[in-house]
Amino acid sequence: MTAVISGFIDLKDLSNLANIGALLTFAMGL
């Protein structure tokens, strides 16, 4: 169960990292 959740979180983190990177870049530009 934990491994499944970890795998799901890892997949979400990959897309979240892209979103966070874009937000950080946007915030730095302000």
N, CA, C and O atoms as CSV, one atom per row, in Angstrom:
chain,resi,resn,atom,element,x,y,z
A,1,MET,N,N,0.840,-1.196,0.000
A,1,MET,CA,C,0.000,0.000,0.000
A,1,MET,C,C,0.879,1.251,0.000
A,1,MET,O,O,0.660,2.181,-0.776
A,2,THR,N,N,1.877,1.254,0.887
A,2,THR,CA,C,2.751,2.431,0.979
A,2,THR,C,C,3.508,2.651,-0.326
A,2,THR,O,O,3.699,3.785,-0.768
A,3,ALA,N,N,3.939,1.539,-0.939
A,3,ALA,CA,C,4.691,1.652,-2.190
A,3,ALA,C,C,3.810,2.240,-3.286
A,3,ALA,O,O,4.272,3.038,-4.101
A,4,VAL,N,N,2.549,1.845,-3.301
A,4,VAL,CA,C,1.617,2.362,-4.312
A,4,VAL,C,C,1.431,3.861,-4.121
A,4,VAL,O,O,1.459,4.631,-5.082
A,5,ILE,N,N,1.242,4.265,-2.869
A,5,ILE,CA,C,1.062,5.689,-2.570
A,5,ILE,C,C,2.326,6.462,-2.938
A,5,ILE,O,O,2.253,7.546,-3.515
A,6,SER,N,N,3.484,5.894,-2.599
A,6,SER,CA,C,4.757,6.553,-2.908
A,6,SER,C,C,4.912,6.722,-4.417
A,6,SER,O,O,5.330,7.779,-4.890
A,7,GLY,N,N,4.576,5.682,-5.165
A,7,GLY,CA,C,4.668,5.753,-6.617
A,7,GLY,C,C,3.726,6.804,-7.173
A,7,GLY,O,O,4.082,7.532,-8.099
A,8,PHE,N,N,2.528,6.888,-6.615
A,8,PHE,CA,C,1.549,7.873,-7.072
A,8,PHE,C,C,2.039,9.275,-6.764
A,8,PHE,O,O,1.915,10.182,-7.588
A,9,ILE,N,N,2.605,9.450,-5.559
A,9,ILE,CA,C,3.121,10.760,-5.154
A,9,ILE,C,C,4.302,11.147,-6.044
A,9,ILE,O,O,4.447,12.312,-6.416
A,10,ASP,N,N,5.146,10.165,-6.385
A,10,ASP,CA,C,6.286,10.449,-7.255
A,10,ASP,C,C,5.802,10.962,-8.609
A,10,ASP,O,O,6.365,11.914,-9.150
A,11,LEU,N,N,4.766,10.340,-9.154
A,11,LEU,CA,C,4.231,10.785,-10.438
A,11,LEU,C,C,3.668,12.192,-10.312
A,11,LEU,O,O,3.862,13.030,-11.193
A,12,LYS,N,N,2.966,12.448,-9.207
A,12,LYS,CA,C,2.405,13.784,-8.990
A,12,LYS,C,C,3.522,14.800,-8.802
A,12,LYS,O,O,3.435,15.925,-9.294
A,13,ASP,N,N,4.583,14.397,-8.082
A,13,ASP,CA,C,5.691,15.313,-7.824
A,13,ASP,C,C,6.358,15.744,-9.125
A,13,ASP,O,O,6.786,16.891,-9.251
A,14,LEU,N,N,6.450,14.834,-10.091
A,14,LEU,CA,C,7.089,15.184,-11.360
A,14,LEU,C,C,6.341,16.335,-12.023
A,14,LEU,O,O,6.961,17.285,-12.500
A,15,SER,N,N,5.022,16.256,-12.055
A,15,SER,CA,C,4.244,17.333,-12.661
A,15,SER,C,C,4.231,18.555,-11.755
A,15,SER,O,O,4.215,19.691,-12.229
A,16,ASN,N,N,4.238,18.313,-10.435
A,16,ASN,CA,C,4.252,19.426,-9.486
A,16,ASN,C,C,5.561,20.190,-9.580
A,16,ASN,O,O,5.570,21.416,-9.470
A,17,LEU,N,N,6.672,19.480,-9.782
A,17,LEU,CA,C,7.976,20.144,-9.902
A,17,LEU,C,C,7.965,21.104,-11.082
A,17,LEU,O,O,8.510,22.204,-10.992
A,18,ALA,N,N,7.352,20.701,-12.179
A,18,ALA,CA,C,7.275,21.571,-13.350
A,18,ALA,C,C,6.442,22.802,-13.021
A,18,ALA,O,O,6.806,23.920,-13.387
A,19,ASN,N,N,5.319,22.597,-12.326
A,19,ASN,CA,C,4.460,23.719,-11.950
A,19,ASN,C,C,5.155,24.633,-10.956
A,19,ASN,O,O,5.093,25.857,-11.079
A,20,ILE,N,N,5.825,24.032,-9.961
A,20,ILE,CA,C,6.541,24.819,-8.953
A,20,ILE,C,C,7.670,25.604,-9.617
A,20,ILE,O,O,7.901,26.766,-9.280
A,21,GLY,N,N,8.364,24.982,-10.547
A,21,GLY,CA,C,9.447,25.663,-11.259
A,21,GLY,C,C,8.918,26.872,-12.005
A,21,GLY,O,O,9.543,27.932,-12.001
A,22,ALA,N,N,7.762,26.717,-12.649
A,22,ALA,CA,C,7.161,27.829,-13.383
A,22,ALA,C,C,6.736,28.929,-12.418
A,22,ALA,O,O,6.920,30.113,-12.703
A,23,LEU,N,N,6.163,28.538,-11.269
A,23,LEU,CA,C,5.736,29.530,-10.277
A,23,LEU,C,C,6.933,30.273,-9.710
A,23,LEU,O,O,6.885,31.491,-9.537
A,24,LEU,N,N,8.018,29.539,-9.417
A,24,LEU,CA,C,9.224,30.185,-8.883
A,24,LEU,C,C,9.800,31.151,-9.907
A,24,LEU,O,O,10.202,32.262,-9.562
A,25,THR,N,N,9.840,30.732,-11.157
A,25,THR,CA,C,10.357,31.600,-12.218
A,25,THR,C,C,9.504,32.855,-12.329
A,25,THR,O,O,10.026,33.959,-12.485
A,26,PHE,N,N,8.196,32.680,-12.249
A,26,PHE,CA,C,7.269,33.814,-12.316
A,26,PHE,C,C,7.469,34.732,-11.121
A,26,PHE,O,O,7.501,35.954,-11.268
A,27,ALA,N,N,7.604,34.139,-9.926
A,27,ALA,CA,C,7.785,34.926,-8.705
A,27,ALA,C,C,9.103,35.703,-8.762
A,27,ALA,O,O,9.160,36.859,-8.344
A,28,MET,N,N,10.156,35.075,-9.275
A,28,MET,CA,C,11.456,35.747,-9.370
A,28,MET,C,C,11.373,36.934,-10.324
A,28,MET,O,O,12.069,37.934,-10.147
A,29,GLY,N,N,10.516,36.814,-11.335
A,29,GLY,CA,C,10.397,37.873,-12.341
A,29,GLY,C,C,9.589,39.063,-11.848
A,29,GLY,O,O,9.602,40.123,-12.473
A,30,LEU,N,N,8.879,38.896,-10.721
A,30,LEU,CA,C,8.049,40.000,-10.221
A,30,LEU,C,C,8.902,41.071,-9.569
A,30,LEU,O,O,8.374,42.076,-9.092
